[in-house]
């Protein structure tokens, strides 16, 4: 991989061959990291819903507040969403 910064070229190492996407999700309450999950691909709607139902919800206590950020999705990669 080549990057150009301040008119200098810097060569950085990267994976050889095909590139792979790994998605990490987790919750960050005041007590520390909880509900960690690693998915070996880009996250889609069905994977997200399974994470929320099977991993995140069991770690929540009464009165907890959940804030979710919707990351940008590349064109053509949007999955069905429940509104």
C-alpha positions as CSV (number, residue, x, y, z in Angstrom):
1,X,0.0,0.0,0.0
2,X,1.3,3.4,-0.9
3,X,0.5,6.6,0.8
4,X,1.7,10.1,0.0
5,X,2.2,12.6,2.9
6,X,4.0,15.9,2.6
7,X,5.4,15.0,-0.8
8,X,7.1,11.8,0.4
9,X,6.1,8.3,-0.5
10,X,5.8,5.8,2.3
11,X,5.5,2.1,1.8
12,X,3.5,0.3,4.4
13,X,2.9,-3.4,4.8
14,X,-0.5,-4.9,4.2
15,X,-2.1,-8.3,3.6
16,X,-0.9,-10.2,0.6
17,X,-3.5,-11.6,-1.7
18,X,-7.2,-11.0,-1.2
19,X,-8.4,-8.4,1.4
20,X,-10.9,-9.5,4.0
21,X,-13.3,-7.4,6.1
22,X,-13.7,-8.1,9.8
23,X,-16.3,-6.2,11.8
24,X,-16.0,-5.6,15.6
25,X,-19.0,-4.5,17.7
26,X,-19.2,-3.9,21.4
27,X,-20.7,-1.8,24.2
28,X,-18.7,0.7,26.2
29,X,-20.4,1.4,29.5
30,X,-18.6,3.1,32.4
31,X,-17.5,-0.2,33.9
32,X,-15.6,-1.2,30.7
33,X,-16.1,-3.1,27.5
34,X,-19.0,-5.5,27.3
35,X,-20.9,-7.4,24.6
36,X,-17.9,-7.9,22.3
37,X,-18.6,-9.5,18.9
38,X,-16.4,-10.2,15.9
39,X,-17.9,-10.9,12.5
40,X,-15.8,-12.2,9.6
41,X,-17.4,-9.9,6.9
42,X,-19.1,-6.6,6.6
43,X,-22.1,-6.3,9.0
44,X,-25.5,-6.4,7.4
45,X,-29.0,-6.0,8.8
46,X,-29.6,-9.6,9.8
47,X,-26.2,-9.9,11.5
48,X,-26.8,-6.6,13.4
49,X,-30.2,-7.7,14.6
50,X,-28.8,-11.1,15.8
51,X,-26.0,-9.2,17.6
52,X,-28.5,-6.9,19.4
53,X,-30.9,-9.7,20.4
54,X,-28.3,-12.4,21.3
55,X,-25.3,-10.5,22.6
56,X,-26.1,-6.9,23.5
57,X,-29.6,-7.2,25.2
58,X,-28.5,-9.8,27.7
59,X,-25.8,-7.4,29.0
60,X,-28.2,-4.5,29.6
61,X,-29.7,-3.6,33.0
62,X,-32.8,-1.7,33.7
63,X,-32.3,2.0,33.1
64,X,-29.4,1.6,30.7
65,X,-29.4,3.9,27.7
66,X,-28.3,2.6,24.3
67,X,-27.0,5.0,21.6
68,X,-26.4,3.5,18.2
69,X,-24.5,5.2,15.3
70,X,-25.5,4.3,11.8
71,X,-22.3,4.1,9.8
72,X,-22.3,5.0,6.1
73,X,-23.1,2.0,3.8
74,X,-21.4,1.7,0.4
75,X,-23.8,1.9,-2.5
76,X,-25.3,-1.5,-3.4
77,X,-24.4,-3.0,0.0
78,X,-27.5,-1.9,1.9
79,X,-29.5,-4.6,3.6
80,X,-33.2,-4.5,4.5
81,X,-33.7,-2.5,7.7
82,X,-36.6,-2.6,10.1
83,X,-37.9,0.9,11.0
